[in-house]
Amino acid sequence: MSASPRVARSRSKAQERSTRPTTSTRDRLQVTTSSKTGTNTFAGRMRGLVGGVHPRRMRLFHFVGALVFLGASLIGSLVLRTQMIEDSFAITDTQQSIGRLTQDIQEKQTELDALEASLPSKAQKLGMVPGSDALTIDLSGYAASNDAKGSK
């Protein structure tokens, strides 16, 4: 009797498995050399740090670095936005304060003008007489006499 189809298929799969090349899932080993002069510089240390990193770990390193950068950018933008809002409120308060002070100055100037206008009538009620124009004396050509020095 001939073999059943099921047995034949299983024998063929077993033959395929044995003919397949085996691949190792282990990482390849690399020989690294350490030189005292190359590791003293920043570039040498970075080369040594990145040189032995597995590609999967490198991807994770880049991913974590990108996340840290994005997080720092987000926090920085939030801090700047908060500072801008605080400055905006401070500017608004200062402008309102300037407006109130300007209004107070205008009110005081109006009161002063009213008091100056009522001054002559108040002076007449007290019995004062308006004076003539002010008299000025020019002493630019004046010379002191000798009698004034000797009388002391």
C-alpha positions, 0 to 999 in steps of 0.5 A: 500500500502507498503512504497516505497523503498526510504522511507524505506531506509531513515527510516533505516538510521535515525535508524542507526544514533540514535543507533550510539554512539556519540563522542565528538570532544572537547578535554578532560579536565585534572586537573593540580596541581601546586606545588611551589617546582616542578616548581622551577627547570628546569625539573619541568618547562619543565614538566609543559610546555609540560604536558598540550600541546595537541598532535596536538600542540606537533606535530606542536611544533616538526615540527617547531623545526625540521624546525628551526634546519634544517634552522640553520644547512643550514645557519651554513654550508653555513657560514662554506663553505664561510669561507673555500672558503675565506681561500682558496683564501687567501692561494692561494694569499700567495703561489703566493706571496711566489713564487714571493718573491722566484723568486726575491731572486734568481734573486738578488742572481744571480746579487750578484754572477755576481758582486762578479765575476767582482770585481777583474777585476774592481780592477785591472782596478783601479790599485789595486794589489791583497793582500796576505792572511790575517794575524791573531795574536793570543793574548791568551798567551799575558801578559801586561808588567808593563812599559805600565802601568807606562808610562801613 
